Amino acid sequence: MHRSPFPSLVKSLSRTLAVAGALLAASATALAQGFPGDRPIRIVVPYTAGGSSDFIARTVATKLAENMKASVVVENRPGGNTVIAADHVAKSEPDGHTLLLIGELTHSSITALNKQLPFDPVNDLAPITNAIESPLVVVVHPGVPAKTLQELVAYAKAHPGEVRYGSAGIGNTLHLGGEVFASVTGVKLTHVPYKGASQAVVDLVGGQIQAMFDLPQTPLPHIQSGKLRALAVTGAARLAMLPDVPTTAEAGVPAYRFATRVGFAAPGRTPQPVLDRLHAEIVKVLAQPEVREAFEQRAMFVAASESPAAFRKSMLAEMERVKKVIRDAGIEPQ
């Protein structure tokens, strides 16, 4: 009786695939053990030097270089609402030597606001870990007759669309902070986008706009001088730099909680052992007391992810949440 050759072929193919898989796993492990070697690690920041994101990257880079006995450099690639930097990293060699400083909210917003991007925002980047979480502060011009957050809600309801709030651009964290506030309180606000938060603060002080949902360090000098009034911070606890400003829960609007999160990602297809090594090294840096203190002085709080998989899960969930916020705000993807 003639016997089919296929069973033996299948067995042979299975053995070949198993050997290939083992070789790939061994190669990835060897790469992680030898990483980073004598090549520098680049952290690409999608903003200009001198801002909060740049501070996060440079603080981590300095300590990472010390701990890993390696060269770690920061490269600023601003423009395109972070798309330019993200595209560059997405198309870089997936060997762990090029990283992206990535904001969950901003990355989610570019995904929701753009019908087409030059890269796949889910598959072309490999999340490593979140690093920092920072609340916003709700600030108003003194001309607004609201001395508490509840009074601001009441005023905005009595004057729908008349409260104009500024942000650093459509889809920016500050814009989303305002949209979420409007959604949970049922008020109608008018969004005024600027090219940067500092420009918006200038107009807020001048009275051209009435409110902002901003990172605390930007309006802080104007709050301290009395030129702006801080109504609440959007985190779980009060800030040392603004000890008299209540949380949104203390201010009677517990449904409004908001924070911006910033972390690190690598190109997609980066071997898992390399991602795990980078995760361990970055988390080690974030755990250093002097690093935590440096961030806390700027109202930034260490919030490392348990694993690269946990950070990916968090980012995917944020993408869905932001997509809904943008849809509910009536903003059409371009």
N, C-alpha and C positions, 0 to 999 in steps of 0.2 A: 504493500500500500504506500502510495506517495505521501510523504510528510511535508507539510507547509513549512517554508523557511522563515515565515514571519515571526513565530514566537522567539526564535533565537535572535532575529534581527532586533526585536523589541527589547530583549534582555541586554543585547550589546549596546543599543542606543541608551538605555536606562543607565547602564554602567558608565558610559561616556559622559552623560549629563551629570551624574553624581560626582565623577572625578572633576569635571569642569567647575561644578559648584564649589567643591572643596578647595580647588585651586584659587577661585575668586575670593572665597572667604579668607583663605590664608594670605592672599595678596593684600586684601583690605586691612587685615590685622597687622601685617608687617608695615603697611603704610602708616597706620596709626601709631605704632611703636616708634617709628623713625621720624614722626611728625614733630615739629616743622622742619627739622634739619637745619641747614644753613640759609634757608630762604626766609625773607621777611613775611610776616602776616600783615595784610592790609585790611584796615577797617574803613569801609567807605561810608561816609556820612552824607545824606542827601540834602544838606543845608550848608550855608556859609559858616565859616569859622566864627567862634565867639558866642554862639547861642547855647541853649540848654542841651540840645542833642549833641553838639560838638563837645561840651563839657563831659557828658556821660561817656562818649567814645574815648576821649583823651585820658580820663581818669582810669577807665578799665584798661586801656592800652598800656599805660605806664606800669601798672601792677602786673599785668599779664606778662609783659616783657621781663620783669624782675623774677617772677615765679617760674617761667618757662625757660629762662636763660636764652631768650630769643629776641629778634628784632620785630617790634610791632609798631606799625606806622598808621597814622590817620590820614585819610585822603578825602577832601571835601569835593563833592560833585553835585552842587545845587541845580535846581531847575526842573520844570515839568511836574511840579507837585510831587516830587520824589521819584518820578518815573525814570528819569535819566540815570540816577544812581542804581535803582533796582534793576533796570535793564542791563546795565554794565555788569553787575554781580551775577545776575541770572545767566549771562553768557560767558562768564569766566570759567576757568578750569576748575572742575569740582574736586579739588584736592585739599580744601581747608585753608588755603593761603589767602583767600579773598572773602571777606565777610561784609555783611550789610547791617548797619544800624537801622532797625526796622520798628516803626510805630504801628501797633495793632490797629488803631483807629484810622490813621492816615492810609495805611495799606488797604484796609477794608474799603475806605471811601473811594480810592482810585479804581478799585475793582468794581464798585457799584456805579461809579459815575462815567466810566468809559466802556463803550460797546466793544472797542478793540484796543488791546495793548500790545506792545512789541514783544511781550513775553507772557507766559502763563503764570498768573499770580499765585496759583496753588502748587503747581508741579515743578516750576522752574526755580523755586527757592525752597530751601530746607530749613525750617525753624530750628534754632539751637536752644535758646532759653530767653524768657523775659528777664529783664534786669531791674527796671525802675517802674514805680507807679507814683503818679503825682495827681493830686486833686486840683480843681479849679477854684477860683474865688469869684463870686458874683459881685460885681462893682457897678455903681451907678454914679451919674453926675449929681452933685448936690442940689441941682435944680429940680430933680425928680422928687416929688413929695412922698417918698417912701423911705422910712428909716428901718424897716424890717423886711424880711423876705416875703412874709405874708402880705404886707402892705404893698409890695411890688406886684404881687399876683393880683391883688384887688384893683390896683391902679391900672394894670395892663388889661384887665377884664372890662374896666369902665371906659378904657380908651383903646379899643382894638386896633392894632396896626400902628399906633402912634409911638410906641416904644421902639426905637431903632437901636439895634445892637451890632457892634462891629466884630469882625474876625479877621484872621489872616488869609482868608480865601474860601471859596466854595469847597465844601468837603473837608476843610481843615478841622482839627480837633475843637477849636473854639467855636466854629460854626455848628458842629454837631452838639456841643455842649448846650448851645442856645436852642437848637431844635428839640433836644430831649426835654429840656426845661419846659418848652411850650407844649410838648406832647403830654407830659405827666400832670401839668397844672391846668391845661385847657385854655391857655391864653393865646392870643395872636400877636406875634412880634414881627418886626420888619428887619430882615438881615441886610447888613451893609458890608460887603467883602472889601478887604484892603490887601495890599501886596505883602503886608507884614503886620504883626501884632503891635509893634512899636508905633506905627503910623496910626493905627486905630486908637491907641491910647492917647495920642496927641489930640485927636478929634474928640475923644471922650472928655478930656480935660477942658477942651474948648467949647463943649456943649453942642457940637454938631451931631453927635449921637448921644444916646441916653444911658446905654448899659453895655457891659461886656461880661463874658464868661471866660476868664483868662487864667493863665498860669500865674501863681501868686507873685513871683519875683518881678514880673514886668510892671504891674501897676503899684508895687509896694511903696516906692518913694512918694507917689502922689496920694496914696492912702494915708501914709504917715504925716504928710503935710496938710491933710484935710482937703485937698483938691478933689479927691474922689471918696466915695463912701462905700465901704465893704459891708455887704449884708450877710454873707454866709460863705463857708467853704464846703465843697461838695464831697469831702471824704468822711471817714468814720470818726475822726478825731480832730480837735482844734490844732492849729499850727503854732509852733513856738514863735514864729515871726509875726503872727497875728493872734495873740492870746485872747483878745477881747471879742474876736469875731466867732460867732457860733457856727456849728455844723448845720447843714440843711435840716437834719432831724431835730436838733435843738431849736431851730428857727421855725419849726412847725410845718415843714414840707418834707417829711421823711421819704416820700416816694422818689424824690430827686437825689440820686446818688450818681456821681460821675467821676471817672478818673482816666487819665491818659497813661498808657503803658508802652514802654520802649524796651526793645530787646535786640537780639542778634540772630542773623540767619546766614546761611551759606548757599552756594549754588545747588540747585537740584542735582540728584545723583551723587552727591558727596557720600562716600562710604559711611555706613553707620558707625563703625569703630572710631572714625575721625570726628563725627558729630558728637559721639559720647565723650571723647577726650576733650573737645572744645567746651562742651557743657560743663564737665567737671572742673576745668581750669577757670572758666568764667565765674562759676558759682563760688569757687574758692576765693577769687578776688572779691566778690560781692560780700563775702562773709567777714572780710577784714574790718575791724572796728574803725580804722581811720577812713576807710572808703565809705562805710555807712554814715559816718559823721559828716563827711564832706558833702554827701548827697542831702542829708537831712537839713543841713544849713540852707539849702536851696529848695526846701519843701519837696524833696524827692525821697521816696522810700523804697528800699530794696525789696523786691518781690520776685525772687528767682523761681523758675518753673522746675517741677520735680524731674523732668526729663524732656528731651526733644519732642517725644510723642505727646506729652502733656501740653507743650507750648503750641504744637501744631493743632491740637484739638481746640485749644483756647482761641487761636486765630481763626479757625474755620467757623466757630460759633460767633465770633465778633463780626465776621463778614456777613453772616445772615442777619445779625441784629442791625448793623449799619445799613444794609440793603433796605430793610423795612423802614428805618428812620428816614432815609432819603426818599423812598417811595411815598411815605406818609406826608413828607414835606412838599411833595409835588415837583421834585427836581427830576428832570428827564436826563437819562444818560446820553452822552454825546458820542 
